[in-house]
Amino acid sequence: SPVFQLPQGEISWRWYERLGRLDGLLDSVLLSLQIAAFATAVSLVLGTMAAIAVARGTFPGRETIATFLVSPLMLPGLVIGIAMLQYFRAMGLRDALPSLLIAHVIVVLPFVMRTLTAGLSLFDFSLLDAARTLGLSYPKAVIRVMVPVLAPSFITGGLFGFLASLDNYPISIFLTDVYHRTLPIQLLQYLGESPDPTVAAVSTLI
């Protein structure tokens, strides 16, 4: 049926077949995947360093910094989106793609940070000291000793962050333009132009 209805009358593949004819769908999917992959990779690096600093550090304000790094989870996305838009414009950053990349790193970082902080609470840091006494530098010790032990935390944090970026709407809506539309923004346009079950077919595939 061209409209959403329950109970459903017929079952067919017509709305899945129509996906190939949707204008801009593939471009928006690729853009969302690229942004999510970039944001996740950067957040894994930054989140690891921040989590180590919070878990091992004894400097003043440590808890404040930890709270600040996860603060995007505590604020409505609409507030963050408006704040980022104003901040980027004040800096003179008007290009959509760099704005989206920076914003999505900020969105993903708290997921990685919280997951790794939990994993590091159970990690024995004496393993790093042992690796360094055997000749490894600190960065190499982290890569060869800590990363394999914390692999579940990296996978979990990376997966949550990737999905959060891929599905982000309230922040992306303020930073996209005609040439750079992420998948949620493109789906919103489809709903406004032709609200048929093709959008449901996209959602089912996701």
C-alpha positions, 0 to 999 in steps of 0.5 A, a space after each residue: 500500500 502507498 500509505 501506512 496501514 494496519 492490518 497490512 493487506 498484501 506483502 511485496 518487495 515494491 518499496 525495497 525495489 524503489 530504494 534504488 530510485 531514491 535520489 540522494 540515498 546512496 550519497 547520504 548513506 556513504 556520507 554517514 558511514 564515512 563520518 561515523 567511521 572517522 568520528 569513531 576512530 578519532 574518539 577511540 584515540 582521544 578517549 583512550 588517552 583521556 580514560 588513562 589520564 582519568 584512571 591513573 591521574 592524581 591531578 586536581 580537577 580530575 573528576 571535573 574533567 571526566 564529567 566534562 568529557 561525558 557532558 554531551 550525554 547529559 544535554 539535549 541534542 538540540 541544545 548542543 546542535 545550536 551551541 555548535 552552530 553558533 560556535 562554528 560560525 563565530 570561529 568562521 567555520 562555515 563548511 558543512 563537512 568539517 563541522 559535521 566531523 568535529 560535532 560527531 567526534 564530540 557526540 561519540 567521545 562520551 560513549 568511548 570514554 565511559 566504556 574505557 573508563 569502566 574497563 580501565 578500572 579492572 586493568 592491572 597497570 603493573 602490566 605496563 610497567 613490566 612491559 616497559 622494563 622489558 624494553 617497550 616504550 610507553 606508547 608501544 606498551 599501551 598498544 601491545 599490552 593494554 589494547 588486547 586486554 581491553 579489546 572488549 571495551 574498545 569494541 563496545 565503545 566503538 560500536 555504541 559510538 558508531 551507531 550514535 553517529 550514524 543515527 544522530 539527528 538533532 545535532 546534524 540538522 543544524 550543520 548539514 547543507 544541500 551537498 552534505 546530508 547525513 542519512 537521518 536528514 535525508 530520511 526527514 526530507 523523504 518524509 516531507 516530500 513523499 511519505 510512503 513506506 520506502 522510508 520504512 524499508 530503509 529503516 528495516 535495512 538499517 
